[in-house]
């Protein structure tokens, strides 16, 4: 009778072999373990706060082994070991940017996994140094996962707090440029810059306590509130005034005391940030609200355009005769007094075909608000399109809307105006709307696109510069 033999597998021995394979990066041993026990990785996944082979590989810089293991069991990337660190945390703590890049390429959200003291890998990347590799990694994380800049530690420290506390000037500049070039609204930017940690300290308080004039200069330029007090009822200026080393504090005090205005008080940049605020709110709007807004603006555009082409009372036809009905109080106005090329261009006779039957005053009271409503809806529609569509589609649709606006304005000035006087007034009104407001809107759009592209290029170049 044949005897049956059972193979006894020692779990402790398998764990040790798996750790050693991860430490040296031997992928063949990994598959040997899986062949011996197919549910081996499932058991590893089920253990809480455990140094998995992925932790060991990340800490040892074995990128290929780590990626092979991730392909087999992706959930291991989110697990914490006994010290509260994920594999990406360990890769960063050991300065292994190659493994860190590979892990982030596999899953960009790994940068937001909270570990020991609430530190995310992004927080560690901020504090690890100002080397080229770290700055490049920091820029990559911010480009792929911009929301991570809003994450806080258990002490309510943001990445800006940590960079200022560790005196990482270059990392701080990368953070600030990324924040200002992002699609984050102006309100959220100012809220983050003035955010307080557990001690009530803003980034400005920390920079003042560390005597960091360059960081203070950046913060005061970008609109922090220097009047905010921490838990000790001290402002940043008072912290500097109470500093024991007054010689080092002089430059910082000069920066704070000489602050007269920040970038948000500049008229041009105020308009720029106002536009970005509106664009951000349109982009972050829920799909239901966005659809409702589009429906309302399209209805207004349609109604105002149709009303302009068919004004109250109608228009004169080509075969109409001179009618002096009281209901048609028509004034030829300055028909014969127009001089110059512009006036000759606008000059038209009474009862011209297509002209409104309204008097000059009634015509203006109807058309000026009508065109104003059309232009407001036009601008709001442009914001929604820019925020929710790709560049090709929103630029194409805006060009089409612009043509529609042009046709409406030309019709109001040249065709429907009852006489030269109304045509002249409408021309001045259209000049303000079409050439100033619409022109300003397009300039702002170009500025927003230019600054966004410029900041991204600057971040990449800055990260490649030698420290």
C-alpha positions in Angstrom: 0.0 0.0 0.0 1.5 3.4 -1.1 2.2 5.9 1.7 1.1 9.5 1.4 3.4 12.3 2.3 2.4 15.8 3.4 4.7 18.7 2.9 4.9 20.9 6.0 5.6 24.5 5.2 7.0 26.6 8.0 5.4 30.1 7.7 8.2 31.8 9.5 10.7 30.3 7.1 8.6 31.5 4.1 8.5 35.0 5.5 12.2 35.1 6.1 12.8 33.8 2.5 10.4 36.4 1.1 12.2 39.2 3.1 15.6 38.1 1.9 14.4 37.8 -1.7 13.0 41.4 -1.5 16.2 42.6 0.1 18.4 41.3 -2.8 15.7 41.7 -5.5 15.4 38.0 -6.4 12.1 37.7 -8.4 12.6 33.9 -9.0 12.5 33.2 -5.3 9.2 35.2 -5.1 7.6 32.8 -7.6 9.1 29.8 -5.9 7.3 30.9 -2.7 4.0 31.3 -4.6 4.5 27.9 -6.2 4.9 26.3 -2.8 2.0 28.2 -1.3 -0.3 30.0 -3.8 -2.2 32.0 -1.2 1.1 33.3 0.4 0.6 36.9 -0.8 -3.1 36.8 0.3 -1.9 35.9 3.8 0.6 38.7 3.7 -2.1 41.2 2.6 -4.3 40.2 5.5 -1.8 41.1 8.2 -2.0 44.5 9.8 1.0 46.8 10.4 3.5 44.4 8.9 6.7 44.7 7.0 5.7 43.2 3.8 8.2 42.2 1.1 7.2 45.3 -0.7 8.3 47.4 2.3 11.6 45.6 2.3 12.1 46.0 -1.5 11.2 49.7 -1.3 13.6 50.3 1.6 16.3 48.4 -0.2 16.0 50.2 -3.5 14.9 47.0 -5.4 12.6 48.7 -7.9 12.0 45.8 -10.3 11.1 43.4 -7.4 8.8 46.0 -6.0 7.0 46.6 -9.3 6.7 42.8 -9.9 5.1 42.4 -6.5 2.8 45.3 -7.1 1.5 43.7 -10.3 0.6 40.6 -8.3 -0.9 42.3 -5.3 -1.5 46.1 -5.8 -3.1 46.6 -2.4 0.3 46.1 -0.7 1.2 49.6 -1.7 -1.3 51.1 0.7 -0.3 49.0 3.8 1.6 50.5 6.8 4.4 48.7 8.7 4.9 48.6 12.5 6.4 52.1 12.3 3.5 53.5 10.4 5.2 53.9 7.0 4.0 52.7 3.6 6.5 51.4 1.0 6.6 54.9 -0.7 7.4 56.5 2.7 10.3 54.1 3.1 11.6 54.7 -0.4 11.7 58.5 0.3 13.2 58.1 3.7 16.1 56.2 2.1 16.5 58.7 -0.7 15.5 56.2 -3.4 13.8 58.5 -5.9 13.8 55.8 -8.7 11.6 53.5 -6.7 9.5 56.4 -5.6 8.9 57.5 -9.2 7.9 53.9 -10.1 5.5 53.6 -7.3 3.9 56.9 -8.1 3.6 56.0 -11.8 1.8 52.9 -10.7 -0.7 54.8 -8.5 -0.4 58.6 -8.1 -2.7 58.6 -5.0 0.1 56.8 -3.0 1.4 60.3 -2.4 -1.6 61.0 -0.1 -1.4 57.8 2.1 -1.2 59.0 5.7 1.4 57.4 7.9 3.3 58.1 11.1 2.0 61.4 12.7 -0.3 61.9 9.7 2.7 62.4 7.3 2.0 61.6 3.7 4.8 60.7 1.3 4.3 64.1 -0.2 5.1 65.7 3.2 8.3 63.6 3.4 9.3 64.7 -0.1 9.0 68.3 1.0 11.2 67.9 4.0 13.8 65.5 2.6 15.9 68.1 0.9 16.5 70.6 -1.9 18.4 68.3 -4.2 17.6 68.1 -7.9 16.0 64.6 -7.6 13.8 65.7 -4.7 12.7 68.9 -6.4 11.9 66.9 -9.6 9.9 64.4 -7.6 8.1 67.1 -5.7 7.1 68.8 -9.0 5.9 65.5 -10.5 3.7 64.8 -7.4 2.2 68.3 -7.6 1.5 68.0 -11.3 0.0 64.5 -11.0 -1.8 65.0 -7.7 -2.3 68.8 -7.0 -4.8 68.1 -4.2 -2.0 66.7 -2.0 -0.9 70.3 -1.2 -4.0 70.6 1.0 -3.3 67.6 3.1 -2.3 68.2 6.7 -0.4 66.2 9.4 -1.9 65.3 12.8 -0.6 68.6 14.0 -2.4 70.4 11.2 0.8 71.3 9.5 0.5 71.8 5.7 3.4 71.2 3.3 4.1 74.9 3.4 4.5 74.7 7.2 6.9 71.8 6.9 9.0 73.5 4.2 9.3 76.7 6.3 10.0 74.8 9.5 12.8 72.8 7.8 14.1 75.9 5.9 13.7 74.3 2.5 13.6 77.4 0.4 13.6 75.8 -3.0 10.9 73.3 -2.1 8.9 76.2 -0.7 9.2 78.0 -4.0 8.1 75.0 -5.9 5.1 74.6 -3.6 4.1 78.2 -3.9 4.5 78.4 -7.7 2.5 75.2 -8.1 -0.3 76.5 -5.8 -0.5 79.8 -7.7 -0.4 78.2 -11.1 -3.0 75.6 -10.2 -6.8 75.8 -10.8 -7.3 76.4 -7.1 -9.6 79.4 -6.4 -8.1 82.6 -5.0 -10.2 82.1 -1.8 -8.7 78.6 -1.2 -5.1 79.9 -1.9 -5.4 82.7 0.7 -7.0 80.2 3.1 -4.1 77.8 2.7 -1.5 80.5 3.1 -3.2 81.7 6.3 -3.9 78.2 7.6 -3.1 77.7 11.3 -1.7 74.5 12.8 -2.4 73.1 16.3 -0.3 75.9 17.9 -2.2 78.6 15.9 0.9 79.3 13.8 0.6 80.2 10.2 3.4 79.7 7.7 4.3 83.3 8.3 4.7 82.7 12.1 7.0 79.7 11.5 9.1 81.6 8.9 9.4 84.5 11.4 10.4 82.2 14.3 13.1 80.7 12.1 14.3 84.1 10.8 13.8 83.3 7.1 13.6 86.6 5.2 13.3 85.0 1.7 10.3 83.0 2.7 8.8 85.9 4.5 9.3 88.0 1.4 7.5 85.4 -0.7 4.6 85.2 1.7 4.0 88.9 2.1 4.1 89.3 -1.6 1.4 86.7 -2.1 -1.2 88.0 0.3 -0.8 86.5 3.8 -2.4 88.3 6.6 0.4 89.7 8.8 -2.1 90.6 11.5 -3.0 87.0 12.4 -2.1 85.9 16.0 -1.1 82.4 17.1 -2.1 80.6 20.4 0.3 82.9 22.3 -1.5 86.0 21.0 1.5 87.0 19.0 1.7 88.2 15.4 4.7 87.4 13.2 6.1 90.9 13.8 5.8 90.5 17.6 7.6 87.1 17.4 10.5 88.8 15.6 10.5 91.8 18.1 10.8 89.3 21.0 13.6 87.3 19.3 16.8 87.0 21.3 18.9 87.4 18.1 17.8 90.9 17.1 20.6 91.1 14.5 19.2 88.3 12.4 15.7 89.6 12.9 16.3 93.0 11.4 15.9 92.0 7.8 12.7 90.0 8.6 11.2 93.0 10.5 12.1 95.3 7.6 10.2 93.0 5.2 7.1 92.8 7.4 7.0 96.5 8.3 7.6 97.7 4.7 4.6 95.7 3.3 2.2 98.2 1.8 0.3 96.1 -0.7 0.3 92.5 -2.0 -0.4 91.0 -5.4 -4.1 90.7 -4.7 -4.3 94.5 -4.4 -2.8 95.2 -7.8 -5.7 96.2 -10.2 -4.6 94.1 -13.1 -3.9 91.0 -11.0 -7.0 91.5 -9.0 -9.0 91.1 -12.2 -6.8 88.1 -13.1 -7.5 86.4 -9.8 -11.2 87.3 -9.9 -11.4 85.6 -13.3 -9.6 82.5 -11.9 -11.9 82.5 -9.0 -14.9 82.3 -11.3 -13.2 79.7 -13.5 -12.4 77.6 -10.5 -15.9 77.7 -9.2 -17.2 76.8 -12.6 -14.8 73.8 -12.8 -15.6 72.5 -9.3 -19.3 72.9 -9.8 -21.3 69.7 -9.7 -22.5 68.3 -13.0 -26.1 69.0 -12.2 -25.5 72.6 -11.3 -23.2 73.0 -14.3 -25.8 71.6 -16.7 -28.5 73.9 -15.1 -26.2 76.9 -15.6 -25.5 76.0 -19.2 -29.3 75.6 -19.9 -30.0 79.0 -18.3 -27.3 80.9 -20.2 -28.3 79.2 -23.5 -31.9 80.2 -22.9 -30.9 83.8 -22.2 -28.7 83.9 -25.3 -31.5 82.5 -27.4 -34.1 84.8 -26.0 -32.1 88.0 -26.2 -30.9 87.2 -29.7 -34.4 86.5 -31.0 -35.8 89.6 -29.3 -33.1 91.7 -30.9 -34.0 90.4 -34.4 -37.7 90.9 -33.7 -38.0 94.0 -31.5 -41.4 95.1 -30.0 -43.7 96.6 -32.6 -41.7 94.9 -35.5 -39.7 96.6 -38.2 -40.5 98.5 -41.4 -40.9 96.4 -44.5 -39.4 97.3 -47.9 -42.8 98.5 -49.3 -43.8 100.4 -46.2 -45.1 104.0 -46.6 -44.5 107.0 -44.4 -46.7 106.4 -41.4 -47.3 109.1 -38.8 -49.3 107.0 -36.4 -48.9 108.2 -32.7 -47.9 104.6 -31.8 -44.9 105.0 -34.0 -43.2 108.1 -32.6 -40.3 108.1 -35.0 -37.5 110.7 -35.0 -35.0 111.0 -37.8 -32.8 112.9 -35.4 -29.5 113.9 -36.7 -30.1 112.4 -40.1 -28.7 115.4 -42.1 -26.2 116.5 -39.5 -23.8 113.6 -39.6 -20.3 114.4 -40.7 -17.1 112.4 -41.2 -16.6 108.8 -42.3 -18.1 107.3 -39.2 -21.3 109.3 -39.3 -21.7 108.7 -43.0 -21.2 105.0 -42.3 -24.0 105.1 -39.6 -26.3 107.5 -41.5 -29.6 106.0 -42.5 -33.0 107.4 -43.4 -36.3 107.1 -41.6 -38.5 104.2 -42.4 -35.6 102.2 -43.9 -36.4 98.5 -44.5 -35.6 96.5 -41.4 -35.5 99.5 -39.1 -37.4 99.3 -35.8 -40.7 101.2 -35.6 -39.8 102.4 -32.1 -38.7 105.9 -31.4 -35.1 106.6 -30.5 -35.7 106.6 -26.7 -37.9 103.5 -26.7 -35.5 101.7 -28.9 -32.5 102.4 -26.7 -34.4 101.5 -23.5 -35.1 98.1 -25.1 -31.8 97.3 -26.9 -29.2 98.4 -24.3 -30.4 96.0 -21.6 -31.1 93.3 -24.1 -27.5 93.4 -25.5 -26.2 93.7 -21.9 -28.0 90.5 -20.9 -26.6 88.8 -24.0 -23.0 89.8 -23.3 -23.3 88.7 -19.6 -24.6 85.3 -20.6 -21.9 85.2 -23.3 -19.1 85.7 -20.7 -20.6 83.2 -18.2 -21.0 80.6 -21.0 -17.3 81.1 -21.9 -16.2 80.5 -18.3 -18.2 77.2 -18.2 -16.8 76.1 -21.6 -13.2 76.9 -20.6 -13.6 75.1 -17.3 -15.1 71.9 -18.6 -13.9 71.3 -22.1 -10.6 70.8 -23.8 -8.8 73.7 -25.5 -9.8 72.7 -29.0 -13.6 72.5 -28.2 -13.9 75.5 -26.0 -11.9 77.7 -28.3 -14.0 76.6 -31.3 -17.3 77.2 -29.5 -16.1 80.6 -28.2 -15.2 81.6 -31.8 -18.7 80.6 -32.9 -20.3 82.5 -30.0 -18.2 85.6 -30.8 -19.5 85.5 -34.4 -23.0 85.3 -33.1 -22.3 88.3 -30.8 -20.8 90.2 -33.8 -23.9 89.6 -35.9 -26.1 90.8 -33.1 -24.2 94.0 -32.6 -24.0 94.8 -36.3 -27.7 94.2 -36.6 -28.5 96.5 -33.7 -26.2 99.3 -35.0 -26.6 99.2 -38.8 -30.0 97.5 -39.5 -32.5 97.7 -36.7 -31.7 101.2 -35.4 -34.5 103.5 -36.4 -32.4 106.5 -37.4 -28.9 108.0 -37.3 -29.2 109.3 -33.8 -30.0 105.8 -32.3 -27.4 104.2 -34.6 -24.7 106.6 -33.2 -25.6 106.0 -29.6 -25.8 102.2 -30.1 -22.4 102.3 -31.8 -20.9 104.0 -28.7 -22.5 101.4 -26.4 -21.4 98.5 -28.6 -17.9 100.0 -28.7 -17.7 99.8 -24.9 -19.1 96.2 -24.8 -17.4 94.6 -27.7 -14.0 96.3 -27.7 -13.5 96.8 -24.0 -15.3 94.0 -22.1 -15.0 91.3 -24.7 -11.4 92.3 -25.5 -10.5 92.4 -21.8 -12.0 88.9 -21.4 -9.8 87.5 -24.2 -6.7 89.2 -22.9 -7.3 87.6 -19.4 -7.8 84.2 -21.0 -4.5 84.5 -22.8 -2.8 85.7 -19.7 -4.2 82.8 -17.7 -3.1 80.3 -20.3 0.4 82.0 -20.6 1.0 82.1 -16.8 -0.2 78.5 -16.4 2.2 77.2 -19.1 5.0 79.5 -18.0 4.8 78.3 -14.4 4.8 74.6 -15.4 7.9 75.2 -17.6 9.5 77.2 -14.8 8.9 74.4 -12.3 10.5 71.8 -14.6 13.5 74.0 -15.3 13.9 75.0 -11.7 13.9 71.4 -10.6 16.7 70.5 -13.0 18.9 73.4 -11.9 22.0 72.6 -9.8 21.5 73.4 -6.1 
